[in-house]
């Protein structure tokens, strides 16, 4: 059913030559239908890139967490799905700093008090994060997702 709905949305997008804003936590769907991706958390933009760049070279810890939480066919179903520790923020009382800081494994002291600027980190790729080191490695999953996105564009 999901595939049929996505196909219908794509047909309508092409027929009317329009854009569609699609809001989801399902990065598998994003890999199939999106051209550009904006990852938001707590009502703020955390990362923005074209779909290929986002899966091949993500630069924000929340994007990494979303990628890790996607079910993978190469992992046995006996284990629990990976999750992002902690709870989402109360949108009525956002922290002074980065809204993802309380859940972030790369948290630094300034994350609690200073919202990072949205910085250019590559061609048409932005992120809002104080952490400058390398992130973890979700490459096996997102390489397949990037291939799915590339195949869709052929």
Secondary structure as a PSIPRED ss2 file (coil, helix, strand):
# PSIPRED VFORMAT (PSIPRED V4.0)

   1 X C   1.000  0.000  0.000
   2 X H   0.000  1.000  0.000
   3 X H   0.000  1.000  0.000
   4 X H   0.000  1.000  0.000
   5 X H   0.000  1.000  0.000
   6 X H   0.000  1.000  0.000
   7 X H   0.000  1.000  0.000
   8 X H   0.000  1.000  0.000
   9 X H   0.000  1.000  0.000
  10 X H   0.000  1.000  0.000
  11 X H   0.000  1.000  0.000
  12 X H   0.000  1.000  0.000
  13 X H   0.000  1.000  0.000
  14 X H   0.000  1.000  0.000
  15 X H   0.000  1.000  0.000
  16 X C   1.000  0.000  0.000
  17 X C   1.000  0.000  0.000
  18 X C   1.000  0.000  0.000
  19 X C   1.000  0.000  0.000
  20 X C   1.000  0.000  0.000
  21 X C   1.000  0.000  0.000
  22 X C   1.000  0.000  0.000
  23 X C   1.000  0.000  0.000
  24 X C   1.000  0.000  0.000
  25 X C   1.000  0.000  0.000
  26 X C   1.000  0.000  0.000
  27 X H   0.000  1.000  0.000
  28 X H   0.000  1.000  0.000
  29 X H   0.000  1.000  0.000
  30 X H   0.000  1.000  0.000
  31 X H   0.000  1.000  0.000
  32 X H   0.000  1.000  0.000
  33 X H   0.000  1.000  0.000
  34 X C   1.000  0.000  0.000
  35 X C   1.000  0.000  0.000
  36 X E   0.000  0.000  1.000
  37 X E   0.000  0.000  1.000
  38 X E   0.000  0.000  1.000
  39 X E   0.000  0.000  1.000
  40 X E   0.000  0.000  1.000
  41 X E   0.000  0.000  1.000
  42 X C   1.000  0.000  0.000
  43 X C   1.000  0.000  0.000
  44 X E   0.000  0.000  1.000
  45 X E   0.000  0.000  1.000
  46 X E   0.000  0.000  1.000
  47 X E   0.000  0.000  1.000
  48 X E   0.000  0.000  1.000
  49 X E   0.000  0.000  1.000
  50 X E   0.000  0.000  1.000
  51 X H   0.000  1.000  0.000
  52 X H   0.000  1.000  0.000
  53 X H   0.000  1.000  0.000
  54 X H   0.000  1.000  0.000
  55 X H   0.000  1.000  0.000
  56 X H   0.000  1.000  0.000
  57 X C   1.000  0.000  0.000
  58 X C   1.000  0.000  0.000
  59 X C   1.000  0.000  0.000
  60 X C   1.000  0.000  0.000
  61 X H   0.000  1.000  0.000
  62 X H   0.000  1.000  0.000
  63 X H   0.000  1.000  0.000
  64 X H   0.000  1.000  0.000
  65 X H   0.000  1.000  0.000
  66 X H   0.000  1.000  0.000
  67 X H   0.000  1.000  0.000
  68 X H   0.000  1.000  0.000
  69 X C   1.000  0.000  0.000
  70 X C   1.000  0.000  0.000
  71 X C   1.000  0.000  0.000
  72 X C   1.000  0.000  0.000
  73 X C   1.000  0.000  0.000
  74 X C   1.000  0.000  0.000
  75 X C   1.000  0.000  0.000
  76 X C   1.000  0.000  0.000
  77 X C   1.000  0.000  0.000
  78 X C   1.000  0.000  0.000
  79 X C   1.000  0.000  0.000
  80 X C   1.000  0.000  0.000
  81 X C   1.000  0.000  0.000
  82 X C   1.000  0.000  0.000
  83 X C   1.000  0.000  0.000
  84 X C   1.000  0.000  0.000
  85 X C   1.000  0.000  0.000
  86 X C   1.000  0.000  0.000
  87 X C   1.000  0.000  0.000
  88 X C   1.000  0.000  0.000
  89 X C   1.000  0.000  0.000
  90 X C   1.000  0.000  0.000
  91 X H   0.000  1.000  0.000
  92 X H   0.000  1.000  0.000
  93 X H   0.000  1.000  0.000
  94 X C   1.000  0.000  0.000
  95 X C   1.000  0.000  0.000
  96 X C   1.000  0.000  0.000
  97 X C   1.000  0.000  0.000
  98 X C   1.000  0.000  0.000
  99 X C   1.000  0.000  0.000
 100 X C   1.000  0.000  0.000
 101 X H   0.000  1.000  0.000
 102 X H   0.000  1.000  0.000
 103 X H   0.000  1.000  0.000
 104 X C   1.000  0.000  0.000
 105 X C   1.000  0.000  0.000
 106 X C   1.000  0.000  0.000
 107 X C   1.000  0.000  0.000
 108 X C   1.000  0.000  0.000
 109 X H   0.000  1.000  0.000
 110 X H   0.000  1.000  0.000
 111 X H   0.000  1.000  0.000
 112 X H   0.000  1.000  0.000
 113 X C   1.000  0.000  0.000
 114 X C   1.000  0.000  0.000
 115 X C   1.000  0.000  0.000
 116 X C   1.000  0.000  0.000
 117 X C   1.000  0.000  0.000
 118 X C   1.000  0.000  0.000
 119 X E   0.000  0.000  1.000
 120 X E   0.000  0.000  1.000
 121 X E   0.000  0.000  1.000
 122 X E   0.000  0.000  1.000
 123 X C   1.000  0.000  0.000
 124 X C   1.000  0.000  0.000
 125 X E   0.000  0.000  1.000
 126 X E   0.000  0.000  1.000
 127 X E   0.000  0.000  1.000
 128 X C   1.000  0.000  0.000
 129 X C   1.000  0.000  0.000
 130 X C   1.000  0.000  0.000
 131 X C   1.000  0.000  0.000
 132 X C   1.000  0.000  0.000
 133 X C   1.000  0.000  0.000
 134 X C   1.000  0.000  0.000
 135 X C   1.000  0.000  0.000
 136 X C   1.000  0.000  0.000
 137 X C   1.000  0.000  0.000
 138 X C   1.000  0.000  0.000
 139 X H   0.000  1.000  0.000
 140 X H   0.000  1.000  0.000
 141 X H   0.000  1.000  0.000
 142 X H   0.000  1.000  0.000
 143 X H   0.000  1.000  0.000
 144 X H   0.000  1.000  0.000
 145 X H   0.000  1.000  0.000
 146 X H   0.000  1.000  0.000
 147 X H   0.000  1.000  0.000
 148 X H   0.000  1.000  0.000
 149 X H   0.000  1.000  0.000
 150 X H   0.000  1.000  0.000
 151 X H   0.000  1.000  0.000
 152 X H   0.000  1.000  0.000
 153 X C   1.000  0.000  0.000
 154 X C   1.000  0.000  0.000
